Amino acid sequence: MAHKYDYEGDLQVKKDIKVKKPRMYKVILHNDHYTTMDFVVEVLVKVFHKNIMEATELMLQVHRNGFGICGVYTYDIAQSKANQVHTLARQREFPLKCTVEEA
């Protein structure tokens, strides 16, 4: 019978430690009637590191469908990217909305 623990001196150490994968979260941009398409492309390039073609396609998806998924990240990174979008939008006085939901 295999033992669940190893011993290092007098210290009992658990052998098989399982590491869980972190939960992933989608960062979603939402369409509005005021934010310019050029600004949305700019945000996608700066914050999400999309190339111009990818950014343009995603911007059109947001425009046509009302929303678009910019990427899937761990919670802290997803929240940070959403905050960056809101900061850039406020600086340029656009009401661009960006949300985070579990993937």
C-alpha positions in Angstrom: 0.0 0.0 0.0 1.4 3.4 -1.1 1.9 6.0 1.6 0.3 9.4 1.2 3.1 11.1 3.0 6.9 11.4 2.8 9.1 12.2 5.8 11.8 14.9 5.8 13.5 14.4 9.1 10.8 14.6 11.7 8.5 16.5 9.3 5.7 14.8 7.6 5.2 16.1 4.0 2.2 15.3 1.7 3.4 13.6 -1.5 0.8 14.4 -4.1 -0.1 18.0 -4.2 -2.6 18.8 -6.8 -2.6 22.2 -8.4 -5.9 23.5 -9.8 -6.0 25.5 -13.0 -7.3 29.0 -12.3 -10.8 29.9 -13.4 -10.9 31.9 -16.6 -12.9 35.1 -17.4 -14.1 36.7 -20.6 -13.5 40.4 -21.2 -16.5 41.7 -23.2 -16.9 45.0 -25.0 -20.4 46.4 -25.4 -21.7 48.5 -28.2 -23.1 52.0 -27.7 -24.2 54.8 -30.0 -21.5 57.3 -29.1 -18.1 55.6 -29.0 -16.4 55.9 -32.4 -15.3 52.8 -34.3 -11.8 54.2 -34.5 -11.5 54.5 -30.8 -12.7 50.9 -30.3 -10.0 49.7 -32.7 -7.4 51.8 -30.8 -8.5 50.2 -27.5 -8.3 46.7 -28.9 -4.8 47.3 -30.2 -3.5 49.0 -27.1 -5.1 47.0 -24.3 -5.7 43.6 -25.9 -2.6 43.6 -28.3 -4.7 42.8 -31.4 -3.3 43.6 -34.8 -5.3 46.1 -36.9 -7.1 43.4 -38.9 -8.2 41.5 -35.7 -9.2 44.7 -34.0 -11.3 45.8 -37.0 -13.1 42.5 -37.2 -13.8 42.5 -33.5 -15.0 46.1 -33.6 -17.4 45.2 -36.4 -18.6 42.2 -34.4 -19.3 44.5 -31.4 -21.1 47.0 -33.7 -23.3 44.3 -35.4 -24.0 42.0 -32.4 -24.0 44.4 -29.6 -21.0 42.9 -27.9 -17.7 41.0 -28.6 -15.3 38.9 -26.5 -11.9 40.6 -26.5 -10.1 37.7 -24.8 -10.1 35.1 -22.0 -7.8 35.6 -19.0 -7.4 34.9 -15.3 -9.6 37.1 -13.1 -6.9 39.6 -12.1 -5.8 40.1 -15.7 -9.3 40.3 -17.0 -10.3 42.9 -14.4 -7.2 44.9 -15.1 -7.9 45.0 -18.8 -11.5 46.1 -18.2 -10.2 48.9 -15.9 -7.7 50.0 -18.6 -10.6 50.2 -21.2 -12.7 52.3 -18.8 -9.8 54.6 -18.0 -9.0 55.2 -21.7 -12.7 55.7 -22.5 -13.1 58.3 -19.6 -10.0 60.2 -20.8 -11.6 60.5 -24.3 -15.1 61.1 -22.9 -16.7 57.9 -24.4 -19.2 55.8 -22.5 -17.6 52.5 -23.7 -18.6 49.6 -21.5 -16.4 46.6 -20.8 -17.5 43.7 -18.5 -15.9 40.6 -17.1 -17.7 37.3 -16.8 -16.7 33.7 -16.0 -15.8 31.7 -19.1 
